Amino acid sequence: MAGWLLLIPGAGACSSENNDCTELQCINNVTLRLRVTLPADQMTGTSLQVCRNGSCSEGKVDAVPTVRGEKRTVLLAGGVPNDTTLDVAEAGQSYSVEAIIPIDDFQVDKANDKYELRVRRGSTEVKGLSERANYQETHPNGENCPSVCTNATIGTL
């Protein structure tokens, strides 16, 4: 029965009392996504800024990818740790910017945490987003087991 998954209620459930829990670890982060419509010559040299609750990191795009899937890392420096990449969305027309911010070292405020991703050419903002995080919690080891993962995705590519 290739392609089928049989789920039996209660099967695989874990209990921290019986030490039946697996030990899958969490990667807690917020992912910001933004699509920017600019040709390559205009995207090169733009400034990217990633902010969390008013604290920001910033850097410049030194080179752009030429084909989809050829992600380029953009180094941003400042108070917000991040892994920011640039990819081709539509060849010669637009790029996808993705910033991943690890949140393990931050106190999460589910009602008020605000994230921003901005793309600027000189002093002009080309595109930006600014939203409060809608955190999602998951339990990779089961509802009654340790490790509660917290993640959010803001924006679209």
SERO-4910 file (N, C-alpha, C, O; in steps of 0.05 Angstrom, whole numbers):
BEGIN
 pado doro    nc1    nc2    nc3   cac1   cac2   cac3    cc1    cc2    cc3    oc1    oc2    oc3
  Met    A     17    -24      0      0      0      0     18     25      0     17     41     19
  Ala    A     33     28    -20     51     51    -22     35     77    -22     14     79    -35
  Gly    A     46     96     -7     33    122     -7     12    125     15      0    147     18
  Trp    A      7    104     30    -14    106     51      0    106     79     21     95     83
  Leu    A    -13    121     97     -4    122    124    -27    115    142    -48    128    141
  Leu    A    -24     95    159    -45     86    177    -40    100    204    -19     96    216
  Leu    A    -60    115    213    -59    128    239    -77    114    258   -101    110    253
  Ile    A    -67    105    281    -82     93    301    -83    111    325    -62    118    336
  Pro    A   -107    120    334   -109    138    357    -93    127    381    -96    104    389
  Gly    A    -76    144    392    -61    136    416    -34    123    409    -16    122    426
  Ala    A    -31    113    385     -6    100    377     15    121    374     11    142    362
  Gly    A     38    116    385     61    134    383     59    157    402     77    174    403
  Ala    A     38    159    418     36    180    438     57    175    460     63    152    466
  Cys    A     67    197    470     87    193    490     78    203    517     59    219    519
  Ser    A     91    195    537     85    203    564    111    210    578    129    192    580
  Ser    A    114    234    588    138    241    602    141    226    628    163    223    638
  Glu    A    119    215    639    121    200    664    134    173    659    147    162    677
  Asn    A    130    161    635    142    135    629    168    137    614    178    116    605
  Asn    A    178    161    609    202    165    593    199    154    565    219    145    553
  Asp    A    175    154    554    171    144    527    174    167    506    168    162    483
  Cys    A    183    190    515    185    213    497    210    210    479    231    201    488
  Thr    A    207    218    454    231    221    437    244    247    445    233    262    461
  Glu    A    267    252    434    281    277    441    287    294    417    310    304    413
  Leu    A    267    299    400    271    317    377    275    345    388    260    354    405
  Gln    A    294    359    378    300    386    386    286    407    369    279    401    345
  Cys    A    282    430    379    269    451    365    289    470    352    311    474    362
  Ile    A    281    481    329    294    503    317    273    526    318    255    526    301
  Asn    A    276    544    336    256    565    340    265    590    325    287    600    330
  Asn    A    248    599    306    256    623    291    232    637    279    210    627    279
  Val    A    238    661    269    218    676    254    230    680    226    253    688    223
  Thr    A    214    674    206    222    676    178    208    700    165    183    701    165
  Leu    A    223    719    154    211    742    140    216    737    111    238    730    102
  Arg    A    195    742     94    197    738     65    186    761     50    165    772     57
  Leu    A    201    769     30    192    792     14    201    789    -15    224    781    -20
  Arg    A    184    796    -33    191    795    -62    195    824    -71    178    841    -67
  Val    A    218    828    -84    225    855    -93    228    855   -123    243    840   -135
  Thr    A    213    874   -136    214    876   -165    234    897   -173    228    921   -173
  Leu    A    258    888   -180    280    905   -190    297    889   -209    301    865   -204
  Pro    A    308    902   -230    327    888   -247    354    885   -232    358    899   -212
  Ala    A    371    867   -241    396    860   -227    413    885   -222    424    888   -200
  Asp    A    416    903   -241    433    926   -238    423    945   -216    438    960   -204
  Gln    A    397    945   -211    386    961   -190    385    947   -163    385    960   -142
  Met    A    383    920   -163    383    905   -138    410    905   -125    413    906   -101
  Thr    A    431    904   -142    458    905   -131    463    932   -119    457    953   -131
  Gly    A    473    932    -94    478    957    -80    455    966    -62    458    986    -47
  Thr    A    432    952    -63    410    960    -45    418    953    -17    435    936    -12
  Ser    A    405    966      2    409    960     31    385    943     40    362    949     34
  Leu    A    392    923     57    371    907     69    372    912     99    394    914    111
  Gln    A    349    914    111    348    918    140    328    899    152    305    896    142
  Val    A    336    885    173    319    866    188    317    877    217    337    882    229
  Cys    A    292    880    227    288    890    254    270    872    270    252    859    259
  Arg    A    275    872    296    257    859    315    253    878    338    272    885    353
  Asn    A    229    887    342    221    905    364    240    930    365    248    938    386
  Gly    A    246    941    341    262    965    340    292    962    339    306    981    333
  Ser    A    302    938    345    330    932    343    335    921    315    320    904    306
  Cys    A    356    932    301    359    925    273    387    916    266    407    921    280
  Ser    A    389    901    244    414    894    230    411    903    201    389    903    190
  Glu    A    434    911    189    433    922    162    457    914    147    479    910    158
  Gly    A    454    913    120    476    906    103    469    912     74    446    919     68
  Lys    A    489    910     56    485    916     28    487    891     11    501    872     18
  Val    A    472    891    -11    472    869    -30    496    874    -48    496    894    -64
  Asp    A    517    857    -46    541    861    -63    539    848    -90    549    858   -110
  Ala    A    525    825    -91    521    811   -117    494    797   -116    485    789    -94
  Val    A    482    794   -139    456    780   -140    459    753   -154    476    750   -171
  Pro    A    442    734   -147    442    709   -161    432    713   -189    418    732   -195
  Thr    A    439    694   -207    431    697   -235    410    677   -243    395    682   -262
  Val    A    407    655   -228    387    635   -234    373    627   -208    384    628   -186
  Arg    A    348    619   -211    332    610   -188    346    587   -174    356    568   -187
  Gly    A    347    588   -147    359    567   -132    388    573   -124    400    559   -107
  Glu    A    400    593   -137    427    601   -131    426    623   -109    432    646   -115
  Lys    A    419    615    -85    416    634    -63    443    647    -56    464    634    -55
  Arg    A    442    673    -52    465    688    -43    460    698    -15    439    709     -9
  Thr    A    480    694      2    478    704     29    484    734     30    503    743     17
  Val    A    468    749     45    473    778     48    480    781     78    464    775     95
  Leu    A    504    791     83    513    795    111    501    821    122    506    843    111
  Leu    A    487    818    144    475    841    158    488    843    186    490    822    199
  Ala    A    496    866    194    508    870    220    490    887    237    476    905    228
  Gly    A    489    881    263    474    897    282    463    880    305    475    859    311
  Gly    A    442    889    317    431    876    341    413    853    337    404    841    357
  Val    A    407    845    312    389    823    307    404    801    292    410    804    269
  Pro    A    409    778    306    422    756    291    403    747    269    379    745    272
  Asn    A    415    740    246    398    732    223    414    716    203    439    718    202
  Asp    A    400    702    186    411    689    163    394    699    139    372    690    135
  Thr    A    405    718    124    390    731    103    401    722     76    425    722     71
  Thr    A    382    714     58    390    705     31    373    719     10    352    729     15
  Leu    A    385    719    -14    372    731    -37    371    709    -59    391    695    -63
  Asp    A    348    707    -72    345    687    -93    330    700   -116    316    721   -113
  Val    A    332    689   -140    317    699   -163    288    689   -161    283    666   -157
  Ala    A    269    708   -164    241    701   -165    233    698   -194    222    678   -203
  Glu    A    238    719   -210    233    719   -239    259    730   -252    266    753   -246
  Ala    A    271    715   -269    297    722   -281    295    750   -293    278    756   -310
  Gly    A    314    767   -284    316    794   -295    295    814   -285    295    837   -293
  Gln    A    276    804   -268    254    822   -260    250    825   -230    244    846   -220
  Ser    A    254    803   -215    249    805   -186    265    785   -170    275    765   -181
  Tyr    A    268    791   -144    283    774   -126    267    768   -101    250    784    -93
  Ser    A    274    746    -89    262    738    -63    282    742    -41    305    733    -43
  Val    A    274    757    -21    291    762      2    279    746     25    255    748     31
  Glu    A    296    730     39    287    715     62    307    719     85    331    715     82
  Ala    A    296    727    108    312    731    132    302    712    153    278    713    160
  Ile    A    319    696    164    312    678    186    325    688    212    349    691    213
  Ile    A    309    693    232    318    704    257    314    683    279    291    676    285
  Pro    A    336    672    290    333    653    312    323    668    337    332    689    343
  Ile    A    304    656    351    291    670    374    297    656    400    285    664    421
  Asp    A    315    636    401    320    623    427    331    641    448    326    638    472
  Asp    A    346    662    440    359    680    459    341    704    466    350    722    481
  Phe    A    317    705    455    299    727    460    275    718    478    267    695    477
  Gln    A    266    737    493    240    733    508    218    738    488    217    760    476
  Val    A    201    718    483    180    721    463    155    734    476    146    725    497
  Asp    A    146    755    464    121    769    472    101    764    450    100    779    430
  Lys    A     84    744    454     65    736    433     46    757    423     37    757    401
  Ala    A     41    776    440     22    797    433     35    822    420     22    837    405
  Asn    A     61    825    424     73    850    416     98    849    398    107    869    388
  Asp    A    110    825    395    135    824    379    130    833    350    112    822    336
  Lys    A    145    853    342    141    864    315    167    860    299    189    866    309
  Tyr    A    165    851    274    187    846    257    185    863    232    163    869    222
  Glu    A    208    871    221    208    887    197    230    877    178    251    868    187
  Leu    A    225    879    152    244    874    131    241    896    111    219    900    100
  Arg    A    263    910    105    262    933     87    284    932     67    307    923     73
  Val    A    277    940     42    297    941     20    297    970     11    277    982      4
  Arg    A    321    982     11    325   1010      3    346   1014    -18    366   1000    -19
  Arg    A    341   1033    -36    361   1042    -55    367   1071    -46    350   1089    -50
  Gly    A    390   1075    -35    396   1102    -24    378   1107     -1    376   1090     18
  Ser    A    364   1129     -1    346   1135     21    317   1128     14    298   1133     30
  Thr    A    312   1116     -9    285   1109    -18    279   1080    -11    294   1062    -19
  Glu    A    257   1075      2    248   1048      7    235   1037    -18    215   1048    -28
  Val    A    246   1014    -27    235   1001    -51    212    983    -43    191    983    -56
  Lys    A    215    969    -21    194    951    -11    200    945     18    223    945     26
  Gly    A    179    940     33    183    934     61    158    920     73    136    922     62
  Leu    A    163    908     95    140    897    110    145    901    140    168    903    148
  Ser    A    124    904    155    126    909    183    101    896    196     78    905    191
  Glu    A    105    875    211     82    860    223     88    849    250    111    844    257
  Arg    A     67    845    265     70    830    290     71    801    284     57    791    265
  Ala    A     87    786    299     89    757    294     64    743    304     53    749    325
  Asn    A     56    724    288     34    705    296     48    678    301     50    661    284
  Tyr    A     59    675    326     74    652    333     57    627    333     34    627    341
  Gln    A     68    605    322     56    579    323     73    561    340     97    561    338
  Glu    A     60    545    357     74    526    374     69    498    364     46    491    358
  Thr    A     89    482    364     87    454    357    101    437    378    118    446    392
  His    A     92    412    380    103    393    399    114    369    384    100    349    380
  Pro    A    139    370    375    150    349    358    152    321    372    154    301    358
  Asn    A    152    321    398    155    296    413    129    287    425    128    267    439
  Gly    A    107    301    418     81    294    429     71    315    449     87    329    460
  Glu    A     45    317    452     33    337    469     43    337    498     46    358    510
  Asn    A     48    313    509     56    311    538     86    309    542     95    301    563
  Cys    A    101    316    522    130    313    523    144    340    521    133    359    510
  Pro    A    168    342    531    183    367    530    190    374    501    188    358    482
  Ser    A    198    399    498    205    412    473    180    423    460    165    408    446
  Val    A    175    448    464    154    462    451    168    481    432    183    499    440
  Cys    A    163    478    406    176    494    385    159    519    379    135    517    377
  Thr    A    172    542    376    158    566    370    169    578    344    193    583    342
  Asn    A    151    583    325    159    594    299    138    613    288    115    611    296
  Ala    A    147    630    270    128    647    256    139    653    228    164    654    224
  Thr    A    122    657    209    129    665    182    114    690    175     89    691    178
  Ile    A    128    711    166    116    736    159    123    743    130    146    742    122
  Gly    A    102    749    114    107    756     86    106    732     68    104    709     78
  Thr    A    108    737     43    107    715     23    128    721      1    137    744     -3
  Leu    A    136    700    -13    154    703    -35    138    701    -60    148    704    -82
***
